[in-house]
Amino acid sequence: MDETKNNKRGVYAEGFITLSEGVPYNEEHLKSNPDYLSEVLNMNELMESISYMLDALRKKEVEMGYDKIWSIGE
């Protein structure tokens, strides 16, 4: 909750994902191989990037003291 907006929901984090190179997409291949979409979307790289972002965000929370704020209700 965002204390500055009468405890309404707030944005915790935002970001953009961009690739420098495109990946060819074949609709017919997708119909015959459900795993093909994971390859096109670079799921492994995407998940690694999200994990990295969340780790960095957590470190910043600790650095700025937010971990103490998040644990007040415990």
CHARMM internal coordinates of N, CA and C (Angstrom, degrees):
IC EDIT
DIST 1 N 1 CA 1.4499
DIST 1 CA 1 C 1.5293
ANGL 1 N 1 CA 1 C 109.51
DIST 1 C 2 N 1.2847
ANGL 1 CA 1 C 2 N 116.34
DIHE 1 N 1 CA 1 C 2 N 148.29
DIST 2 N 2 CA 1.4539
ANGL 1 C 2 N 2 CA 122.32
DIHE 1 CA 1 C 2 N 2 CA -177.10
DIST 2 CA 2 C 1.5267
ANGL 2 N 2 CA 2 C 108.94
DIHE 1 C 2 N 2 CA 2 C -100.47
DIST 2 C 3 N 1.3245
ANGL 2 CA 2 C 3 N 116.32
DIHE 2 N 2 CA 2 C 3 N 110.31
DIST 3 N 3 CA 1.4658
ANGL 2 C 3 N 3 CA 120.64
DIHE 2 CA 2 C 3 N 3 CA -176.84
DIST 3 CA 3 C 1.5240
ANGL 3 N 3 CA 3 C 112.56
DIHE 2 C 3 N 3 CA 3 C -63.67
DIST 3 C 4 N 1.3222
ANGL 3 CA 3 C 4 N 117.65
DIHE 3 N 3 CA 3 C 4 N -24.22
DIST 4 N 4 CA 1.4623
ANGL 3 C 4 N 4 CA 119.75
DIHE 3 CA 3 C 4 N 4 CA -178.38
DIST 4 CA 4 C 1.5232
ANGL 4 N 4 CA 4 C 112.59
DIHE 3 C 4 N 4 CA 4 C -83.47
DIST 4 C 5 N 1.3331
ANGL 4 CA 4 C 5 N 117.65
DIHE 4 N 4 CA 4 C 5 N -5.89
DIST 5 N 5 CA 1.4610
ANGL 4 C 5 N 5 CA 121.28
DIHE 4 CA 4 C 5 N 5 CA -178.72
DIST 5 CA 5 C 1.5284
ANGL 5 N 5 CA 5 C 110.55
DIHE 4 C 5 N 5 CA 5 C -125.73
DIST 5 C 6 N 1.3370
ANGL 5 CA 5 C 6 N 116.28
DIHE 5 N 5 CA 5 C 6 N 45.93
DIST 6 N 6 CA 1.4594
ANGL 5 C 6 N 6 CA 122.30
DIHE 5 CA 5 C 6 N 6 CA 178.09
DIST 6 CA 6 C 1.5237
ANGL 6 N 6 CA 6 C 112.86
DIHE 5 C 6 N 6 CA 6 C 54.55
DIST 6 C 7 N 1.3395
ANGL 6 CA 6 C 7 N 116.19
DIHE 6 N 6 CA 6 C 7 N 39.33
DIST 7 N 7 CA 1.4643
ANGL 6 C 7 N 7 CA 123.28
DIHE 6 CA 6 C 7 N 7 CA 178.02
DIST 7 CA 7 C 1.5226
ANGL 7 N 7 CA 7 C 113.92
DIHE 6 C 7 N 7 CA 7 C 59.74
DIST 7 C 8 N 1.3222
ANGL 7 CA 7 C 8 N 116.85
DIHE 7 N 7 CA 7 C 8 N 27.97
DIST 8 N 8 CA 1.4601
ANGL 7 C 8 N 8 CA 120.04
DIHE 7 CA 7 C 8 N 8 CA 172.12
DIST 8 CA 8 C 1.5162
ANGL 8 N 8 CA 8 C 107.59
DIHE 7 C 8 N 8 CA 8 C -79.66
DIST 8 C 9 N 1.3192
ANGL 8 CA 8 C 9 N 115.74
DIHE 8 N 8 CA 8 C 9 N 163.75
DIST 9 N 9 CA 1.4585
ANGL 8 C 9 N 9 CA 118.99
DIHE 8 CA 8 C 9 N 9 CA 179.20
DIST 9 CA 9 C 1.5206
ANGL 9 N 9 CA 9 C 110.29
DIHE 8 C 9 N 9 CA 9 C -59.51
DIST 9 C 10 N 1.3294
ANGL 9 CA 9 C 10 N 115.76
DIHE 9 N 9 CA 9 C 10 N 138.69
DIST 10 N 10 CA 1.4497
ANGL 9 C 10 N 10 CA 121.57
DIHE 9 CA 9 C 10 N 10 CA 179.56
DIST 10 CA 10 C 1.5201
ANGL 10 N 10 CA 10 C 110.82
DIHE 9 C 10 N 10 CA 10 C -121.01
DIST 10 C 11 N 1.2993
ANGL 10 CA 10 C 11 N 116.61
DIHE 10 N 10 CA 10 C 11 N 168.57
DIST 11 N 11 CA 1.4630
ANGL 10 C 11 N 11 CA 122.63
DIHE 10 CA 10 C 11 N 11 CA 178.20
DIST 11 CA 11 C 1.5169
ANGL 11 N 11 CA 11 C 107.64
DIHE 10 C 11 N 11 CA 11 C -86.29
DIST 11 C 12 N 1.3163
ANGL 11 CA 11 C 12 N 116.02
DIHE 11 N 11 CA 11 C 12 N 125.62
DIST 12 N 12 CA 1.4611
ANGL 11 C 12 N 12 CA 121.14
DIHE 11 CA 11 C 12 N 12 CA -179.74
DIST 12 CA 12 C 1.5207
ANGL 12 N 12 CA 12 C 111.29
DIHE 11 C 12 N 12 CA 12 C -87.64
DIST 12 C 13 N 1.3138
ANGL 12 CA 12 C 13 N 116.35
DIHE 12 N 12 CA 12 C 13 N -40.19
DIST 13 N 13 CA 1.4664
ANGL 12 C 13 N 13 CA 120.54
DIHE 12 CA 12 C 13 N 13 CA 179.00
DIST 13 CA 13 C 1.5294
ANGL 13 N 13 CA 13 C 109.00
DIHE 12 C 13 N 13 CA 13 C -159.49
DIST 13 C 14 N 1.3086
ANGL 13 CA 13 C 14 N 115.47
DIHE 13 N 13 CA 13 C 14 N 152.78
DIST 14 N 14 CA 1.4662
ANGL 13 C 14 N 14 CA 121.95
DIHE 13 CA 13 C 14 N 14 CA 175.92
DIST 14 CA 14 C 1.5146
ANGL 14 N 14 CA 14 C 108.34
DIHE 13 C 14 N 14 CA 14 C -137.13
DIST 14 C 15 N 1.3141
ANGL 14 CA 14 C 15 N 116.06
DIHE 14 N 14 CA 14 C 15 N 158.42
DIST 15 N 15 CA 1.4531
ANGL 14 C 15 N 15 CA 118.69
DIHE 14 CA 14 C 15 N 15 CA 177.68
DIST 15 CA 15 C 1.5086
ANGL 15 N 15 CA 15 C 111.14
DIHE 14 C 15 N 15 CA 15 C -171.91
DIST 15 C 16 N 1.3073
ANGL 15 CA 15 C 16 N 115.46
DIHE 15 N 15 CA 15 C 16 N 173.43
DIST 16 N 16 CA 1.4576
ANGL 15 C 16 N 16 CA 123.33
DIHE 15 CA 15 C 16 N 16 CA 178.47
DIST 16 CA 16 C 1.5135
ANGL 16 N 16 CA 16 C 108.69
DIHE 15 C 16 N 16 CA 16 C -129.81
DIST 16 C 17 N 1.3018
ANGL 16 CA 16 C 17 N 115.72
DIHE 16 N 16 CA 16 C 17 N 145.86
DIST 17 N 17 CA 1.4567
ANGL 16 C 17 N 17 CA 121.55
DIHE 16 CA 16 C 17 N 17 CA 175.37
DIST 17 CA 17 C 1.5189
ANGL 17 N 17 CA 17 C 106.75
DIHE 16 C 17 N 17 CA 17 C -116.88
DIST 17 C 18 N 1.3211
ANGL 17 CA 17 C 18 N 116.12
DIHE 17 N 17 CA 17 C 18 N 123.26
DIST 18 N 18 CA 1.4593
ANGL 17 C 18 N 18 CA 120.18
DIHE 17 CA 17 C 18 N 18 CA 178.93
DIST 18 CA 18 C 1.5237
ANGL 18 N 18 CA 18 C 109.28
DIHE 17 C 18 N 18 CA 18 C -130.97
DIST 18 C 19 N 1.2938
ANGL 18 CA 18 C 19 N 115.34
DIHE 18 N 18 CA 18 C 19 N 147.14
DIST 19 N 19 CA 1.4632
ANGL 18 C 19 N 19 CA 121.46
DIHE 18 CA 18 C 19 N 19 CA 174.97
DIST 19 CA 19 C 1.5149
ANGL 19 N 19 CA 19 C 108.21
DIHE 18 C 19 N 19 CA 19 C -117.11
DIST 19 C 20 N 1.3042
ANGL 19 CA 19 C 20 N 115.64
DIHE 19 N 19 CA 19 C 20 N 144.58
DIST 20 N 20 CA 1.4581
ANGL 19 C 20 N 20 CA 118.81
DIHE 19 CA 19 C 20 N 20 CA 179.70
DIST 20 CA 20 C 1.5254
ANGL 20 N 20 CA 20 C 111.65
DIHE 19 C 20 N 20 CA 20 C -83.08
DIST 20 C 21 N 1.3379
ANGL 20 CA 20 C 21 N 116.43
DIHE 20 N 20 CA 20 C 21 N -21.62
DIST 21 N 21 CA 1.4554
ANGL 20 C 21 N 21 CA 120.02
DIHE 20 CA 20 C 21 N 21 CA -179.94
DIST 21 CA 21 C 1.5222
ANGL 21 N 21 CA 21 C 109.46
DIHE 20 C 21 N 21 CA 21 C -129.27
DIST 21 C 22 N 1.3054
ANGL 21 CA 21 C 22 N 116.57
DIHE 21 N 21 CA 21 C 22 N 140.35
DIST 22 N 22 CA 1.4504
ANGL 21 C 22 N 22 CA 120.74
DIHE 21 CA 21 C 22 N 22 CA 177.32
DIST 22 CA 22 C 1.5188
ANGL 22 N 22 CA 22 C 111.86
DIHE 21 C 22 N 22 CA 22 C -80.34
DIST 22 C 23 N 1.3131
ANGL 22 CA 22 C 23 N 115.94
DIHE 22 N 22 CA 22 C 23 N 162.00
DIST 23 N 23 CA 1.4544
ANGL 22 C 23 N 23 CA 122.18
DIHE 22 CA 22 C 23 N 23 CA 177.35
DIST 23 CA 23 C 1.5219
ANGL 23 N 23 CA 23 C 106.94
DIHE 22 C 23 N 23 CA 23 C -116.54
DIST 23 C 24 N 1.3313
ANGL 23 CA 23 C 24 N 117.42
DIHE 23 N 23 CA 23 C 24 N 127.58
DIST 24 N 24 CA 1.4658
ANGL 23 C 24 N 24 CA 119.36
DIHE 23 CA 23 C 24 N 24 CA 179.54
DIST 24 CA 24 C 1.5270
ANGL 24 N 24 CA 24 C 111.39
DIHE 23 C 24 N 24 CA 24 C -57.53
DIST 24 C 25 N 1.3101
ANGL 24 CA 24 C 25 N 116.41
DIHE 24 N 24 CA 24 C 25 N 142.73
DIST 25 N 25 CA 1.4600
ANGL 24 C 25 N 25 CA 122.10
DIHE 24 CA 24 C 25 N 25 CA -177.85
DIST 25 CA 25 C 1.5180
ANGL 25 N 25 CA 25 C 108.66
DIHE 24 C 25 N 25 CA 25 C -123.38
DIST 25 C 26 N 1.3263
ANGL 25 CA 25 C 26 N 116.05
DIHE 25 N 25 CA 25 C 26 N 130.84
DIST 26 N 26 CA 1.4479
ANGL 25 C 26 N 26 CA 121.88
DIHE 25 CA 25 C 26 N 26 CA -179.18
DIST 26 CA 26 C 1.5274
ANGL 26 N 26 CA 26 C 108.24
DIHE 25 C 26 N 26 CA 26 C -125.41
DIST 26 C 27 N 1.3165
ANGL 26 CA 26 C 27 N 117.50
DIHE 26 N 26 CA 26 C 27 N 106.13
DIST 27 N 27 CA 1.4622
ANGL 26 C 27 N 27 CA 122.31
DIHE 26 CA 26 C 27 N 27 CA -175.82
DIST 27 CA 27 C 1.5254
ANGL 27 N 27 CA 27 C 111.88
DIHE 26 C 27 N 27 CA 27 C -60.13
DIST 27 C 28 N 1.3110
ANGL 27 CA 27 C 28 N 118.12
DIHE 27 N 27 CA 27 C 28 N -39.38
DIST 28 N 28 CA 1.4675
ANGL 27 C 28 N 28 CA 121.33
DIHE 27 CA 27 C 28 N 28 CA -179.87
DIST 28 CA 28 C 1.5288
ANGL 28 N 28 CA 28 C 110.89
DIHE 27 C 28 N 28 CA 28 C -65.76
DIST 28 C 29 N 1.3261
ANGL 28 CA 28 C 29 N 116.15
DIHE 28 N 28 CA 28 C 29 N -39.16
DIST 29 N 29 CA 1.4680
ANGL 28 C 29 N 29 CA 119.95
DIHE 28 CA 28 C 29 N 29 CA 178.41
DIST 29 CA 29 C 1.5353
ANGL 29 N 29 CA 29 C 110.45
DIHE 28 C 29 N 29 CA 29 C -64.73
DIST 29 C 30 N 1.3145
ANGL 29 CA 29 C 30 N 116.90
DIHE 29 N 29 CA 29 C 30 N -36.40
DIST 30 N 30 CA 1.4617
ANGL 29 C 30 N 30 CA 121.28
DIHE 29 CA 29 C 30 N 30 CA 177.93
DIST 30 CA 30 C 1.5244
ANGL 30 N 30 CA 30 C 111.17
DIHE 29 C 30 N 30 CA 30 C -62.28
DIST 30 C 31 N 1.3216
ANGL 30 CA 30 C 31 N 116.54
DIHE 30 N 30 CA 30 C 31 N -39.16
DIST 31 N 31 CA 1.4716
ANGL 30 C 31 N 31 CA 120.05
DIHE 30 CA 30 C 31 N 31 CA 179.91
DIST 31 CA 31 C 1.5238
ANGL 31 N 31 CA 31 C 111.74
DIHE 30 C 31 N 31 CA 31 C -64.39
DIST 31 C 32 N 1.3164
ANGL 31 CA 31 C 32 N 117.29
DIHE 31 N 31 CA 31 C 32 N -32.13
DIST 32 N 32 CA 1.4612
ANGL 31 C 32 N 32 CA 120.40
DIHE 31 CA 31 C 32 N 32 CA -177.97
DIST 32 CA 32 C 1.5299
ANGL 32 N 32 CA 32 C 113.34
DIHE 31 C 32 N 32 CA 32 C -93.16
DIST 32 C 33 N 1.3216
ANGL 32 CA 32 C 33 N 117.62
DIHE 32 N 32 CA 32 C 33 N -16.67
DIST 33 N 33 CA 1.4620
ANGL 32 C 33 N 33 CA 120.87
DIHE 32 CA 32 C 33 N 33 CA -177.40
DIST 33 CA 33 C 1.5310
ANGL 33 N 33 CA 33 C 110.18
DIHE 32 C 33 N 33 CA 33 C -140.02
DIST 33 C 34 N 1.3304
ANGL 33 CA 33 C 34 N 118.01
DIHE 33 N 33 CA 33 C 34 N 98.10
DIST 34 N 34 CA 1.4707
ANGL 33 C 34 N 34 CA 120.77
DIHE 33 CA 33 C 34 N 34 CA -178.17
DIST 34 CA 34 C 1.5353
ANGL 34 N 34 CA 34 C 113.25
DIHE 33 C 34 N 34 CA 34 C -59.68
DIST 34 C 35 N 1.3371
ANGL 34 CA 34 C 35 N 117.83
DIHE 34 N 34 CA 34 C 35 N -26.06
DIST 35 N 35 CA 1.4689
ANGL 34 C 35 N 35 CA 120.57
DIHE 34 CA 34 C 35 N 35 CA -179.92
DIST 35 CA 35 C 1.5249
ANGL 35 N 35 CA 35 C 112.34
DIHE 34 C 35 N 35 CA 35 C -73.19
DIST 35 C 36 N 1.3066
ANGL 35 CA 35 C 36 N 116.50
DIHE 35 N 35 CA 35 C 36 N -13.99
DIST 36 N 36 CA 1.4632
ANGL 35 C 36 N 36 CA 121.08
DIHE 35 CA 35 C 36 N 36 CA -178.83
DIST 36 CA 36 C 1.5334
ANGL 36 N 36 CA 36 C 111.51
DIHE 35 C 36 N 36 CA 36 C -59.70
DIST 36 C 37 N 1.3311
ANGL 36 CA 36 C 37 N 117.40
DIHE 36 N 36 CA 36 C 37 N -36.87
DIST 37 N 37 CA 1.4648
ANGL 36 C 37 N 37 CA 120.75
DIHE 36 CA 36 C 37 N 37 CA -179.28
DIST 37 CA 37 C 1.5281
ANGL 37 N 37 CA 37 C 110.76
DIHE 36 C 37 N 37 CA 37 C -61.84
DIST 37 C 38 N 1.3310
ANGL 37 CA 37 C 38 N 117.32
DIHE 37 N 37 CA 37 C 38 N -38.12
DIST 38 N 38 CA 1.4650
ANGL 37 C 38 N 38 CA 120.63
DIHE 37 CA 37 C 38 N 38 CA 176.94
DIST 38 CA 38 C 1.5181
ANGL 38 N 38 CA 38 C 111.26
DIHE 37 C 38 N 38 CA 38 C -60.54
DIST 38 C 39 N 1.3317
ANGL 38 CA 38 C 39 N 116.01
DIHE 38 N 38 CA 38 C 39 N -38.14
DIST 39 N 39 CA 1.4556
ANGL 38 C 39 N 39 CA 120.17
DIHE 38 CA 38 C 39 N 39 CA 179.28
DIST 39 CA 39 C 1.5353
ANGL 39 N 39 CA 39 C 110.47
DIHE 38 C 39 N 39 CA 39 C -68.41
DIST 39 C 40 N 1.3146
ANGL 39 CA 39 C 40 N 116.71
DIHE 39 N 39 CA 39 C 40 N -45.31
DIST 40 N 40 CA 1.4581
ANGL 39 C 40 N 40 CA 121.05
DIHE 39 CA 39 C 40 N 40 CA -178.68
DIST 40 CA 40 C 1.5264
ANGL 40 N 40 CA 40 C 110.66
DIHE 39 C 40 N 40 CA 40 C -62.83
DIST 40 C 41 N 1.3260
ANGL 40 CA 40 C 41 N 116.52
DIHE 40 N 40 CA 40 C 41 N -39.36
DIST 41 N 41 CA 1.4622
ANGL 40 C 41 N 41 CA 120.63
DIHE 40 CA 40 C 41 N 41 CA -177.84
DIST 41 CA 41 C 1.5275
ANGL 41 N 41 CA 41 C 113.00
DIHE 40 C 41 N 41 CA 41 C -83.58
DIST 41 C 42 N 1.3420
ANGL 41 CA 41 C 42 N 116.57
DIHE 41 N 41 CA 41 C 42 N -0.34
DIST 42 N 42 CA 1.4707
ANGL 41 C 42 N 42 CA 120.17
DIHE 41 CA 41 C 42 N 42 CA -177.87
DIST 42 CA 42 C 1.5251
ANGL 42 N 42 CA 42 C 111.23
DIHE 41 C 42 N 42 CA 42 C 51.64
DIST 42 C 43 N 1.3169
ANGL 42 CA 42 C 43 N 116.12
DIHE 42 N 42 CA 42 C 43 N 50.95
DIST 43 N 43 CA 1.4691
ANGL 42 C 43 N 43 CA 120.80
DIHE 42 CA 42 C 43 N 43 CA -173.48
DIST 43 CA 43 C 1.5239
ANGL 43 N 43 CA 43 C 112.95
DIHE 42 C 43 N 43 CA 43 C -57.09
DIST 43 C 44 N 1.3249
ANGL 43 CA 43 C 44 N 118.37
DIHE 43 N 43 CA 43 C 44 N -39.82
DIST 44 N 44 CA 1.4697
ANGL 43 C 44 N 44 CA 119.66
DIHE 43 CA 43 C 44 N 44 CA 179.87
DIST 44 CA 44 C 1.5238
ANGL 44 N 44 CA 44 C 111.14
DIHE 43 C 44 N 44 CA 44 C -61.32
DIST 44 C 45 N 1.3279
ANGL 44 CA 44 C 45 N 116.56
DIHE 44 N 44 CA 44 C 45 N -47.96
DIST 45 N 45 CA 1.4583
ANGL 44 C 45 N 45 CA 120.30
DIHE 44 CA 44 C 45 N 45 CA 178.73
DIST 45 CA 45 C 1.5279
ANGL 45 N 45 CA 45 C 111.02
DIHE 44 C 45 N 45 CA 45 C -65.06
DIST 45 C 46 N 1.3237
ANGL 45 CA 45 C 46 N 116.63
DIHE 45 N 45 CA 45 C 46 N -39.51
DIST 46 N 46 CA 1.4549
ANGL 45 C 46 N 46 CA 121.10
DIHE 45 CA 45 C 46 N 46 CA 179.74
DIST 46 CA 46 C 1.5277
ANGL 46 N 46 CA 46 C 110.92
DIHE 45 C 46 N 46 CA 46 C -61.70
DIST 46 C 47 N 1.3301
ANGL 46 CA 46 C 47 N 116.79
DIHE 46 N 46 CA 46 C 47 N -46.37
DIST 47 N 47 CA 1.4657
ANGL 46 C 47 N 47 CA 120.35
DIHE 46 CA 46 C 47 N 47 CA -179.61
DIST 47 CA 47 C 1.5239
ANGL 47 N 47 CA 47 C 111.69
DIHE 46 C 47 N 47 CA 47 C -67.04
DIST 47 C 48 N 1.3277
ANGL 47 CA 47 C 48 N 117.28
DIHE 47 N 47 CA 47 C 48 N -37.82
DIST 48 N 48 CA 1.4673
ANGL 47 C 48 N 48 CA 120.31
DIHE 47 CA 47 C 48 N 48 CA 175.93
DIST 48 CA 48 C 1.5251
ANGL 48 N 48 CA 48 C 110.49
DIHE 47 C 48 N 48 CA 48 C -62.48
DIST 48 C 49 N 1.3232
ANGL 48 CA 48 C 49 N 116.74
DIHE 48 N 48 CA 48 C 49 N -40.93
DIST 49 N 49 CA 1.4632
ANGL 48 C 49 N 49 CA 120.91
DIHE 48 CA 48 C 49 N 49 CA 179.35
DIST 49 CA 49 C 1.5274
ANGL 49 N 49 CA 49 C 111.46
DIHE 48 C 49 N 49 CA 49 C -65.42
DIST 49 C 50 N 1.3163
ANGL 49 CA 49 C 50 N 116.66
DIHE 49 N 49 CA 49 C 50 N -42.33
DIST 50 N 50 CA 1.4699
ANGL 49 C 50 N 50 CA 120.20
DIHE 49 CA 49 C 50 N 50 CA 178.98
DIST 50 CA 50 C 1.5264
ANGL 50 N 50 CA 50 C 109.95
DIHE 49 C 50 N 50 CA 50 C -65.52
DIST 50 C 51 N 1.3264
ANGL 50 CA 50 C 51 N 118.00
DIHE 50 N 50 CA 50 C 51 N -41.77
DIST 51 N 51 CA 1.4685
ANGL 50 C 51 N 51 CA 121.11
DIHE 50 CA 50 C 51 N 51 CA 177.25
DIST 51 CA 51 C 1.5175
ANGL 51 N 51 CA 51 C 111.11
DIHE 50 C 51 N 51 CA 51 C -61.07
DIST 51 C 52 N 1.3370
ANGL 51 CA 51 C 52 N 116.27
DIHE 51 N 51 CA 51 C 52 N -43.50
DIST 52 N 52 CA 1.4662
ANGL 51 C 52 N 52 CA 120.77
DIHE 51 CA 51 C 52 N 52 CA 177.73
DIST 52 CA 52 C 1.5213
ANGL 52 N 52 CA 52 C 110.73
DIHE 51 C 52 N 52 CA 52 C -60.00
DIST 52 C 53 N 1.3409
ANGL 52 CA 52 C 53 N 116.31
DIHE 52 N 52 CA 52 C 53 N -44.98
DIST 53 N 53 CA 1.4579
ANGL 52 C 53 N 53 CA 121.20
DIHE 52 CA 52 C 53 N 53 CA -179.28
DIST 53 CA 53 C 1.5288
ANGL 53 N 53 CA 53 C 111.13
DIHE 52 C 53 N 53 CA 53 C -62.36
DIST 53 C 54 N 1.3313
ANGL 53 CA 53 C 54 N 116.47
DIHE 53 N 53 CA 53 C 54 N -44.30
DIST 54 N 54 CA 1.4637
ANGL 53 C 54 N 54 CA 119.50
DIHE 53 CA 53 C 54 N 54 CA -179.71
DIST 54 CA 54 C 1.5293
ANGL 54 N 54 CA 54 C 111.74
DIHE 53 C 54 N 54 CA 54 C -66.46
DIST 54 C 55 N 1.3375
ANGL 54 CA 54 C 55 N 117.42
DIHE 54 N 54 CA 54 C 55 N -38.40
DIST 55 N 55 CA 1.4689
ANGL 54 C 55 N 55 CA 120.29
DIHE 54 CA 54 C 55 N 55 CA 175.62
DIST 55 CA 55 C 1.5256
ANGL 55 N 55 CA 55 C 111.08
DIHE 54 C 55 N 55 CA 55 C -62.45
DIST 55 C 56 N 1.3274
ANGL 55 CA 55 C 56 N 116.34
DIHE 55 N 55 CA 55 C 56 N -44.66
DIST 56 N 56 CA 1.4673
ANGL 55 C 56 N 56 CA 120.37
DIHE 55 CA 55 C 56 N 56 CA 179.18
DIST 56 CA 56 C 1.5231
ANGL 56 N 56 CA 56 C 111.06
DIHE 55 C 56 N 56 CA 56 C -63.81
DIST 56 C 57 N 1.3177
ANGL 56 CA 56 C 57 N 116.67
DIHE 56 N 56 CA 56 C 57 N -39.75
DIST 57 N 57 CA 1.4579
ANGL 56 C 57 N 57 CA 121.34
DIHE 56 CA 56 C 57 N 57 CA 178.90
DIST 57 CA 57 C 1.5213
ANGL 57 N 57 CA 57 C 110.55
DIHE 56 C 57 N 57 CA 57 C -64.70
DIST 57 C 58 N 1.3202
ANGL 57 CA 57 C 58 N 116.76
DIHE 57 N 57 CA 57 C 58 N -41.95
DIST 58 N 58 CA 1.4658
ANGL 57 C 58 N 58 CA 121.13
DIHE 57 CA 57 C 58 N 58 CA 178.94
DIST 58 CA 58 C 1.5293
ANGL 58 N 58 CA 58 C 110.63
DIHE 57 C 58 N 58 CA 58 C -63.06
DIST 58 C 59 N 1.3297
ANGL 58 CA 58 C 59 N 116.96
DIHE 58 N 58 CA 58 C 59 N -43.35
DIST 59 N 59 CA 1.4654
ANGL 58 C 59 N 59 CA 120.19
DIHE 58 CA 58 C 59 N 59 CA 178.50
DIST 59 CA 59 C 1.5243
ANGL 59 N 59 CA 59 C 110.72
DIHE 58 C 59 N 59 CA 59 C -61.50
DIST 59 C 60 N 1.3185
ANGL 59 CA 59 C 60 N 116.78
DIHE 59 N 59 CA 59 C 60 N -39.49
DIST 60 N 60 CA 1.4660
ANGL 59 C 60 N 60 CA 120.60
DIHE 59 CA 59 C 60 N 60 CA 179.00
DIST 60 CA 60 C 1.5308
ANGL 60 N 60 CA 60 C 110.74
DIHE 59 C 60 N 60 CA 60 C -66.88
DIST 60 C 61 N 1.3472
ANGL 60 CA 60 C 61 N 116.79
DIHE 60 N 60 CA 60 C 61 N -37.51
DIST 61 N 61 CA 1.4728
ANGL 60 C 61 N 61 CA 120.37
DIHE 60 CA 60 C 61 N 61 CA 176.33
DIST 61 CA 61 C 1.5236
ANGL 61 N 61 CA 61 C 110.58
DIHE 60 C 61 N 61 CA 61 C -58.70
DIST 61 C 62 N 1.3214
ANGL 61 CA 61 C 62 N 115.82
DIHE 61 N 61 CA 61 C 62 N -46.87
DIST 62 N 62 CA 1.4686
ANGL 61 C 62 N 62 CA 120.09
DIHE 61 CA 61 C 62 N 62 CA -179.24
DIST 62 CA 62 C 1.5257
ANGL 62 N 62 CA 62 C 109.72
DIHE 61 C 62 N 62 CA 62 C -64.66
DIST 62 C 63 N 1.3250
ANGL 62 CA 62 C 63 N 116.43
DIHE 62 N 62 CA 62 C 63 N -44.80
DIST 63 N 63 CA 1.4691
ANGL 62 C 63 N 63 CA 121.54
DIHE 62 CA 62 C 63 N 63 CA -179.95
DIST 63 CA 63 C 1.5286
ANGL 63 N 63 CA 63 C 111.28
DIHE 62 C 63 N 63 CA 63 C -57.84
DIST 63 C 64 N 1.3248
ANGL 63 CA 63 C 64 N 116.94
DIHE 63 N 63 CA 63 C 64 N -38.71
DIST 64 N 64 CA 1.4637
ANGL 63 C 64 N 64 CA 120.46
DIHE 63 CA 63 C 64 N 64 CA -176.70
DIST 64 CA 64 C 1.5313
ANGL 64 N 64 CA 64 C 113.27
DIHE 63 C 64 N 64 CA 64 C -92.87
DIST 64 C 65 N 1.3349
ANGL 64 CA 64 C 65 N 117.47
DIHE 64 N 64 CA 64 C 65 N -0.86
DIST 65 N 65 CA 1.4554
ANGL 64 C 65 N 65 CA 120.56
DIHE 64 CA 64 C 65 N 65 CA 176.74
DIST 65 CA 65 C 1.5240
ANGL 65 N 65 CA 65 C 115.11
DIHE 64 C 65 N 65 CA 65 C 87.19
DIST 65 C 66 N 1.3200
ANGL 65 CA 65 C 66 N 118.39
DIHE 65 N 65 CA 65 C 66 N 7.18
DIST 66 N 66 CA 1.4581
ANGL 65 C 66 N 66 CA 120.21
DIHE 65 CA 65 C 66 N 66 CA -178.56
DIST 66 CA 66 C 1.5211
ANGL 66 N 66 CA 66 C 112.49
DIHE 65 C 66 N 66 CA 66 C -69.65
DIST 66 C 67 N 1.3317
ANGL 66 CA 66 C 67 N 118.15
DIHE 66 N 66 CA 66 C 67 N -24.59
DIST 67 N 67 CA 1.4588
ANGL 66 C 67 N 67 CA 119.47
DIHE 66 CA 66 C 67 N 67 CA 178.78
DIST 67 CA 67 C 1.5229
ANGL 67 N 67 CA 67 C 110.65
DIHE 66 C 67 N 67 CA 67 C -60.30
DIST 67 C 68 N 1.3209
ANGL 67 CA 67 C 68 N 117.41
DIHE 67 N 67 CA 67 C 68 N -32.33
DIST 68 N 68 CA 1.4729
ANGL 67 C 68 N 68 CA 120.77
DIHE 67 CA 67 C 68 N 68 CA 176.95
DIST 68 CA 68 C 1.5205
ANGL 68 N 68 CA 68 C 110.82
DIHE 67 C 68 N 68 CA 68 C -70.73
DIST 68 C 69 N 1.3279
ANGL 68 CA 68 C 69 N 116.56
DIHE 68 N 68 CA 68 C 69 N -38.04
DIST 69 N 69 CA 1.4720
ANGL 68 C 69 N 69 CA 120.54
DIHE 68 CA 68 C 69 N 69 CA 177.93
DIST 69 CA 69 C 1.5217
ANGL 69 N 69 CA 69 C 110.14
DIHE 68 C 69 N 69 CA 69 C -65.89
DIST 69 C 70 N 1.3541
ANGL 69 CA 69 C 70 N 117.51
DIHE 69 N 69 CA 69 C 70 N -44.20
DIST 70 N 70 CA 1.4635
ANGL 69 C 70 N 70 CA 120.80
DIHE 69 CA 69 C 70 N 70 CA -177.88
DIST 70 CA 70 C 1.5247
ANGL 70 N 70 CA 70 C 111.17
DIHE 69 C 70 N 70 CA 70 C -64.53
DIST 70 C 71 N 1.3327
ANGL 70 CA 70 C 71 N 118.06
DIHE 70 N 70 CA 70 C 71 N -26.49
DIST 71 N 71 CA 1.4695
ANGL 70 C 71 N 71 CA 119.90
DIHE 70 CA 70 C 71 N 71 CA -175.93
DIST 71 CA 71 C 1.5257
ANGL 71 N 71 CA 71 C 113.36
DIHE 70 C 71 N 71 CA 71 C -95.31
DIST 71 C 72 N 1.3151
ANGL 71 CA 71 C 72 N 119.41
DIHE 71 N 71 CA 71 C 72 N 6.56
DIST 72 N 72 CA 1.4700
ANGL 71 C 72 N 72 CA 121.82
DIHE 71 CA 71 C 72 N 72 CA -178.46
DIST 72 CA 72 C 1.5179
ANGL 72 N 72 CA 72 C 111.54
DIHE 71 C 72 N 72 CA 72 C -58.59
DIST 72 C 73 N 1.3023
ANGL 72 CA 72 C 73 N 118.55
DIHE 72 N 72 CA 72 C 73 N -41.72
DIST 73 N 73 CA 1.4735
ANGL 72 C 73 N 73 CA 121.81
DIHE 72 CA 72 C 73 N 73 CA -176.54
DIST 73 CA 73 C 1.5110
ANGL 73 N 73 CA 73 C 114.62
DIHE 72 C 73 N 73 CA 73 C -78.09
DIST 73 C 74 N 1.3052
ANGL 73 CA 73 C 74 N 118.90
DIHE 73 N 73 CA 73 C 74 N -4.39
DIST 74 N 74 CA 1.4676
ANGL 73 C 74 N 74 CA 120.89
DIHE 73 CA 73 C 74 N 74 CA -177.48
DIST 74 CA 74 C 1.5177
ANGL 74 N 74 CA 74 C 111.95
DIHE 73 C 74 N 74 CA 74 C -79.02
END
COOR INIT
IC SEED 1 N 1 CA 1 C
IC BUILD
